Amino acid sequence: MSQFVIKKLPPRLPKTDVDALVEICVKAFVTPEIYDLTGGDDSLRGLHFRSLIGAANVGGGEIWGAVEVATGKVVSLALCVPPGKRLNKTPEEREQGMNELMARLSPKAKDWREKIMAGQMFPFFDEALGVKKTWAISLVATDPDYQNRGLASQVIRTMLAKYKGTGDLVALSCTFELLVCYPFSTITVTYHF
């Protein structure tokens, strides 16, 4: 049986490592809800994930992973955005994929992202959670070949241990309600330390 180490991945990962993380997400997210984020265009799934992972990689957030000891391969990941930050705010972060994604989205999908997601959803989160004190876990994925081993839960627990005692809130942001209950049913969705 494989052994894994859970750790925060270093910033500024090389493109090949970012590509591997994006591939995990593309393989793991095959639900209809992900298509809402791409305007129904399946060809944009990878670019959607690249925009998040790439922005975190250049300083917008933290990427944590379950790394298989024998191979050094990341097989599960979680992306966390620190208090007071929002991914894809800087030009460098947007160049990691968001600019291309927005250019390729249909006008309707682009409008939804700008008016609903950025215009209504993000301000609601900021007000409800207090953005200056809230870490947002905004992406969790495990390679399907490694699922059902508790790796994502271990990654999240390791992240939570880091934030314990800071007084910060940690929120798990999900694309759809089922994810709140499964596979993280053994983890309370929101922790306040």
PyMOL commands that set and color helices and strands:
alter all, ss='L'
color gray80, all
select helices_A, chain A and resi 15-28+32-36+42-60+91-94+98-104+107-129+131-133+144-146+151-163+178-181
alter helices_A, ss='H'
color red, helices_A
select strands_A, chain A and resi 4-8+62-68+74-81+134-142+169-172+190-192
alter strands_A, ss='S'
color yellow, strands_A
deselect
rebuild
show_as cartoon
